[in-house]
Structures are given as structure tokens and as C-alpha cells.
């Protein structure tokens, strides 16, 4: 005799279990409340003994903050302020790899501005004699982007530095694998551009200070971990043009966790994190927000510490971005302000309260208990009374 879902529970667990299962189903449909008071040790984020199990970083990190009316000078001064931190790592690498936030610097509000790149190259010129590669997994071929977006002009202004622009998606056969999870928590391989995993590279993340539509805020770490997944080679259509980046957009909790896994995979060649907040973005970032004339720049050899200070400058609760909290718990950098030395401007003097994305309350659901995994919208949901006889 076919066994329905209800009779299956009756047979195996009894009527009491059915009632409990129904209760959980109702709870799963309720929207978890947003509680700004939740902390990394809150039971709703896992275990109340979190400090016992998570390693957290014990390093003391340094972050520079510069405020001024010249973007290029802000970036340069922020790097000079931590020169003693940068040089040892820089001198140990064969080349510098700069990861901008976008290939088109004309889109100043959402992309790395060319003046920020100039500031970085101004700093590198007297201190580094090797090659400099600027790489971004965009949809515009490197040759076209170099001339169309003015990169060739920028490079010419910084001779004798050996600079080139590269689009790793033009080399889809060059990649490394990270293990991620899909929406159903199944293990999946994700291809990351080999360039961003090269141990010979001193990786500089040139991020833009922005709110975000999935992880609350994007700064240095988000710039590199979502810039490394291979996109389709320019001009290639589906199905061969499927982007690996889509594998990160598989649910709020899973997406945050995949970003942490990517950070864990890539951290070996992280050299310098830069946050350009000369003109930040608030509201519905990272592409549809509005400008904030913040006029600041941040820099650190500890990407996580840079992002932590960046959140403070934006007036954002540091317990909100899931991927950054996971990185902290795994010891990928310093997230404790009491162990971060801020040089230059004081946080209190540059802090602004950024207006957040309209969906921020939904983004924070990663912090609560996992009551259930609801089906993705658009998927066919199995009928309640489906045949479960094979399980009886």
C-alpha cells in the first residue's frame, strides 16, 4: 500500500512527531527577526561556546586611514603610512598583481577609479622593479579594454614600470579548483582563475567602499573572492558561457560561506588591501546605489582588518557581513578592533552612517538558526502526499 508523508511519520515516529514536524514547518515560514544586538558568540549564530572552538587571529594588525580632497594622493599616502608593513611581503614576490573592481574606470562610482590605480603605481615605482599585472575577470578583451578605457595612457605615465592588463577569462584553461557548496549543501567544484592563486604574486585588492545586495558591504575581500571565479570568455554564449560566479549566488547563508571558502583558498598570496572611499556608494549597492562624498582611503596588509575598519567608517555593524565573520572565526585576519592599530585619521573623525540596501534584513538571516531549507523560487515543489513507500 502506498505510504503518504503523513502516514510515514505516523508509522515511524508516532503522532507526537507529526505535530512537532508541523510546528517546525510553521516556524520555517516565519521571517526571522532582525536583532542588531546579536554577536559572534550569540547562540543564534552557532554555539554559545564559540570562542572555545573558533581560532580567531591573535595578530596585531595595522590599518591606515587618510582623509583628503585628492583621491590619488589619498591612496598614495595611505600606502606610505604602512610602508614598513608592505615592503617585506613585496620584496619576497616576483611580480605585483593588482585586482581592480571592474575594468572600466569611467564608471567611477561602481568601479576602481583610474586615480586610485595611479596612486598605487606612484607608490610602487620607487620600491618595486618587477612586472605589474592588472587583472580582472571581465567580459571585455584585454586588448580592447587597454585602449578603450584608457589603461594604455595610465601605463605610459608610469614608465619604466613593466605594466600590462590581463583578462583571465581569455584563458579558461588556466584555473585552480576550490570546493564550494550549492544551495542543497552539496559539494561543488568552482574554478578560480589561476592568476589569483599564483604564489609568486603580491596581490593588491583595490576595492571600492560600497553597500551590497547580498552581503551588506563589499570592500577588499569581496573584491578578490568574487573577482577570481572564471566568467565566460568574451563573446562566448551559453551553455559554454556559464559563469562560475553564479555558484556563489546560491542562498544567503551558502553564499557567505562560499566567499569564506574562496578567501581561505586564496589567502596565500594576499599582499595589500586598499579601500577607496573617496566617493563611496550607499543604498542599493553595489551598482545601483548613490554616491557618498567620503573622501577617505584605507590600506592594510591584513585584508580582514582593512574591511573591519572600513565597516566602522561606514557605520555598519561588524557582526552583519557573514563572510567576514566566517573569515574571522577561521583566523584569516584580525577582526577585533582592540587588536587593530589605526594610523593616520581617527575612525571617529571620518565615520559616516551609510544608508544600507533595502534587503539588508533578509541578508541577516544567515545569523539565525537553520530551521529549514525552503525550495528555490521557481522550482517544482513535491506534493505533500507523495508516495514514500520506498522508505517504509
N, C-alpha and C positions, 0 to 999 in steps of 0.2 A: 504494500500500500504506500503511495507517495506520502512523504512526510513534509509538512509545511514548516516554515521558520518557527511559528508559534508552538506547534506540537513537538518540534525538535527540542526546543528549550524546556518544554514541559517534561519530556521523557528524560533528558539528561540532567537537568538542574533542578527541576521542580518549579511549582508555580511562583514561589518566592523570588527565584532568579529572574523569571519573566518580568515580574513587577519592577525589580531593580533595573533590568535592562531597559525597560520602557522609560524609567525615570532618567537614566543616563542619556537616552535619546532626546528627551525634552531639554535636558541641560545643554546638550551639544548644540541645540538650535538657538540657544540664547547667546546674545552678544556679550563676551567677557567685558566687564567694566574696566575702564582705563583708570589705573591708580598711579599717579605720578610719584607716590611715595615708595613704590617697590624698589628694592635694591638688589645687588648681585647676590646677597646672602638670603634673600627672601625665599621662603619655601615654594612660592608660586613659580619660581624660576628653576626649581630642581630640588635640591636638598638644603635643609637649614644648616647643615654642616659643610657648606660649600668650601669654606676656607681650608678645610681639612683635606679635601680631595683635589682642588684646583691648585696648580703650582704657582700662579701669578709671578710676575717678574720682581726681582729684588734690586735690579739695577737702578741707579740714579741717572736719569736722562736729562739732557739739556735741550730746551726749545727757545729759539729766538723769535721775538716779535718786534717788527719795525712798523711804524706808522709814518706816512708822509704823502706828499702830493705828486710823487713821480713813481710810477709802477716799476719801471726798470731799476731805479735806484733802490727802491724798497727791497726788491728781490736780492740785488747785489749786497746790500747792507745786511740783510738777514743771514746771508751765507758767510760773509766776513765775520759776523758776530760769533759764529761757531766754527771758525776755520780750524781750530785745534782739534775739533771732533771729526771734521771731514777728511783732513789730509791723510791720516793713516790708512783708511779704507781706500781712498782714491789712489794712493801710490801702490797699493797691492794689486790693482786690476790692470788688465791690458787695454781696455777701452771704456769709454763712458757711453751709457745708453740712456737717453732722455725719453721718457714717456709723457707726451703732452696729452691733454684732454681734448682730443679732436684734431683733425688735420687742417681745418680751415680757420686760421687765426682771424679772419674777417668777422667771424661770428663771436665777437669779443665776450658777450655775456655768458655763453654756454661753453666756449672753448678756451684753451690756453691762448692767451694774448701773445702776439709776437714780442712785445716789450718784455714779457716775463722770460721768454727764451733768450732775448738779448741780455737780460740781467744775469742769467745762468752762464752764458758764454763769456760775459765780461769777467765773471769770477774765475772760470776755468782757464782762460787764455794764459795768464802768467803762472799757472800752477800745474797744468797737465799738458803733456806733449804728444799723447797718443790720439788715436782716432775717436771721433764723436759721432755716434749714430742716433738719429732721432727717429723713433719707430712708433707707429700706431696702426692697429688693425682696422683700417677704414675701408671704405668702398671705392676710393679714388686711387688710381695707379700712382706710384711714387713719382714717375717722370712727369705726369700731368700735374700732380699736387705741387711739385717743386717749383714749376714755373707759374701755374695759375694762381697759387695762393701766396706767392712772394717769398718762398723759402730760399730760393737761389739768391735773392737780394740780401737776406739776412746772413747767409753763409759767407757771401762776398765781403760783408762788413767785418768779418771775424777771421780774416787770414792772419797768420798761417795755420790756424786750426784746420784739421782734416775732417770736414763735416759732410755727412750725407743723410738723406731722408730715405727711410725704408718702410714699405708696407708689407708686413709679414704674411698677409693673406695672399700675396702674389707667389708665395712659396708654401702651398698647402701640404707638401710632403715633409716639411720640416716642423716637427712638433714633438712635444712630450705629453705624457698622459698623467692626469690627476684622477683620482677616484672620487666621484661625487655621488649624490643621491637624487632620485627622482621624486615625484610627488608622493608615490606609494612607499617611499623609503627603501627602494631597491637600489643596489649599487650600479652606477653607470660610469663608463669612461668619458672623460671630457678632454678634448685636445686643446692644449695650450701652445701658442707659438713658441718654438724653440728659442727664439731670440731672447725672450723674457726669462728663460731658465738657464741661460748661459752663465756658468760660474766665473767666466773671465770678465763679465760685465759689471761695471759700477752703475747700478740702476738708479736714476733720478726720477722720481714721480713729481711731475709738475701739475698739481691738481688745482682745481678752482673751488672756491668756497660756495657750496650750493646746498639747498634743501633737496630732498629726494622723494620720489613717488613709491619707494618700496622699503628703504632702509633709513628713513628720516633725514640723513645727511650724507653727503659724499665729499671726501677730502683727498688724502693721499692714498690710502689703502684701496678704497673703492676704485680709484683711477687706474691702478695697476691690475687688480684682480679681475676687473670686468673689461680691461683692455687687452688681456692676454688670450682669451678664448678666440679661436680662429673663426673669422667671419668668412662668408663666401668670397672666393677670388673675384675681383672687379669684373662685372659683366656676366657672371655665371648665374644661371637661372635654377630654380628648384627642379627636381629634388636634389640635384648635386650642389645646390647653393644653400643648403641648410646651415644655419649659424650655430656654433657651439654655445654661444652666449644665451641662447634660448633655454639651455639646460639649467641655467641659474634661476630662471623665472618660473619656478615650479611650486609656488606657495610661499607665504611669508616666512614661516619657520625654516622650511627646507632651503629657501634662497639665501637666508642669512647664514645658514650652516655651510652651504656650498662656498660662499665667499670666504668664510673662515678656512675651509679646507684648501682653497686656492692660495690663500695667504700663507698657510703652513707649507704648501708645496713650493712657493716662490721665494720665501724669505731669505734663502741662501745668498742671493746677490743684491738684496736691497741695500742701497748706499745712502740715499738722501731723499727725504720727503719735504716737498715745498707746497705750501698752500698760498695761492694768490687770492687775497681778499680785497684787492684794490677796489674791485666792483663785484660784490658777491651777488648771489641770487636767493631770494626768499619766495615763499608761496609754493606754487605748483612746479617746483624744480623736478628734474634737472634741466629741462629745456623750455618749460612754459611759465617760468616764474618771472618776477620783476626785479629790477636792479636795486642793490643796496650800496650806496657810496661809502664803503667801509674804510678804504684807504690803508689797508694793512697787508703785511706779508709775514708768514711763519716759515720756519725751517728747523729741521732736526734730522739727525742720523737715525733716530728711532721713529719710524713711521707712526706707530701707535700713540706715542707721546705727542707727536705733532697733531694727530687727529683729536686727541683728548683736549689739548689746549684750544684747538680750533672750535670744538663744541662749546667750550666755555666762552669764547669770543662771540659765538653766535647765540648764546643764551639758551642752549639746548641741554636738557638733562642727559648726562653721560650714560645712564642706565637704559636709555631708549634704543640706540642702534644695536641690534642683536649681534651682527658680525663683529663689531668692535669689542663687545663684552666677551664673546667666544675667544677672540684673539687674546684678550687679557687673561682669561682663565687658563689658556694654554701657554701663557708666558711668552708670547711673541713680541712683547714690548712692555713699556711702562704705562699704566692707565691710572695710577694713583697720583693725584696732584701733589700730595705731600712728598713724593719722590721725584718730582719733575722740577728742575731748576729753570726758571724762566728768566731770560736775559733780554735787555732792551726795554721796551714798553711793558707796563704792568697790565695784566688781564683786565683789572677793574677799570682802567683808563680807556680801554678800546672796546669793551664789551657792548654789543648791540643785541637787542631781542629780535631775532629773525622770525617772521611770520612763517609758520610751518605749512606743509602740504595739507590739503583738505582731507586726505585719507589717513592722516597720522594715527588716529585712534585705531584703525584697522591694522596698521603696521605693528602696533604694540602688542598685538595678540600673541606674538611669539613668546612673550614673557609668562603667559599663564599656563595652566596645566593642559596637556593634550587630552581633551575629553573624547575626541573622535576625529576621524579624517573624513570630512564631507567630500562627496564627489566633486570633481571639477565641473563648473558650469558648462553645459553643452554635452556632457557625457550622458549616455543612456543609463538610467538607474534601474537595477533589477527589481522586479515586482516583489512586494512584501511576502506573498505566499508562494515563493519559488520552491521548486522541488529540491529538498535537501536529503532525499532518501539515501544518496551515496555516502552521507556522513553517519547514518544511523547504525 
